[in-house]
Amino acid sequence: MTFDSIITIAAFCCYLIFMLCIGMYFVGKNRTTNEYFLGGRQLGSWVTSMSAQASDMSGWLLMGLPGAAYLSGISAGWIAIGLAIGTYLNWLLVAKRLRQYTKTAGDAITLPQFFKNRFHDESGWISVVAAVFILVFFLFYIYIYRFIYRNVSRLLVNNCCMLLACGFIMLTRLSLDKGLDKAFKQFVIVAAAAILSWLVPFIMERFWQLYKFQWVYAGIGLAALLVVWVAGNESFGAQLSLTVGGISIQPSEFVKISFVFFVASMFYQSLDFKNICITTVVAALHVVILVLSKDLGSALIFFISYVIMLFIATGNWLYLIAAGVLGKGATSIAYTLFDHVRRRFTAWKNPWADIDNTGYQITQSLFAIGTGGWFGMGLCQGMPNRIPVVEKDFIFAAISEEMGAIFAICVLLICLGCFIQFMMIATQMQAMFYKIIAVGLGMEYVVQVFLTVGGVTKFIPSTGVTLPFVSYGGSSIVTTFLLFSIIQGLYIIKRNDEEEMEEMEAQEE
């Protein structure tokens, strides 16, 4: 053993003994666990802030940031700048209010305990939901996902969990007076969908000939939409769902996936004019059936996604121009044929003219957004339940009212970040089949987000679609999980191919 090793071990032992002495000295001064964890609320602001920052960032600053700098160079400096700005804003906007709320909530130590005390939940359901959510998604989902798939996109997983957390918080708050039934149902669906999503990258890795089943995708999609049109349940003037065994299912959500796979399969096999015409006719049948079912929001998502996939596959601007003209004509026809479209358009154009009837939903949404301001009124401090179907189409208004515009904008930025990563993955894919799948799913996702937020903020007429991962709805949650899992599968395939190429090059050298 060298002299340097002896010095290092001695220093470590001295440090350990010193820490033990501090613990033994203060052990008699803490009479309760609250005093131990909270320091009897006698620590000053500087000590508290440094302690929190050390607990939060010590591991990252020691290994994470140097590792990022080693891999990417000086550009990693932006990470440190972003962390510094985020930390400052956290302490400026959140820390003081959170400290006050924890004191009001009975010196809550953990998040489940905080939610339970803060919202006076005697049943204990909030604590159970919060604890189980933390266990499932921070232990099982994030870490097991990364264990199963070495090259998984951590950014997509983290964004997924962040959006789900926002959704659970708002659904729990909105269903407090209803026994948390919707929040609990959503959690069960999310847990099942998360487990199911683990299988998708595995299937994509091993069944690479998925492009051969184009007519299976088309047949399943058209059949499902036809069944809804003929025997579907009507909701807000549109036929959207089927009831099977007491469970309501919205087939159009799942057809989004089969639709993209059908188009990608057709364009992968051929891009001649005849094949494009056949594909367009079948795609148009999807849209027409949705229009006949009065599900115009989904019809618009299908239409825009197909146009973009067609443009990416062919690079022909004439298709975009033709689609624009066709879309304008279809909008005029829908306005003429459907009463609920005219009512929504009228409510969007001037909701204040009939504030107690057709304009009630959008005006309440605008009131909620305006009342919340930049920083929000705080959970359970607003009145989001005044908005009809707030847990579905208008949950973004509830977030804006109680969380604030800054938080709502951050949610939008997370959604935008997901879309950008979808497109980046699409550009990296060599096979046209995979490229079109990534583009199509990405467009379906971002168009749905745009329609939801645009309708809530009166930017466009309301279309009745949900905010992915955030709104209440089993079919939407499962479909979004599948969508993200397919993108993960593409990312994993690309990363695995890159590693194989690097290994082959290394062997050749």
Secondary structure, DSSP 4 states (H G I P E B T S, - for coil): --HHHHHHHHHHHHHHHHHHHHHHHHGGG--SHHHHHHGGG-S-HHHHHHHHHHHHHHHIIIIIHHHHHHHHGGGGHHHHHHHHHHHHHIIIIIIHHHHHHHHHTTS--SHHHHHHHHTT-SS-HHHHHHHHHHHIIIIIIIIIHHHH-TT--HHHHHHHHHHHHHHHHHHHHHTGGGTTHHHHHHHHHHHHHHHHHTHHHHHHHH---GGGGHHHHHHHHHHHHHHHHHHPEEETTEEEEEEETTEEE-HHHHHHHHHHHHHHHHHHH--SHHHHHHHHHHHHHHHHHHHHTT-HHHHHHHHHHHHHHHHHHH--HHHHHHHHHHHHHHHHHHHHH-HHHHHHHHHHH-GGGGTTTTTHHHHHHHHHHHHHTTT---TTSS-GGGSTTTTTTTHHHHHHHHH-HHHHHHHHHHHHHHHHHHHHHHHH--SHHHHHHHHHHHHHHHHHHHHHHHHHTTSS-------TTTSS-HHHHHHHHHHHHHHHHHHHHHHHHHHHHHHHHHHH-
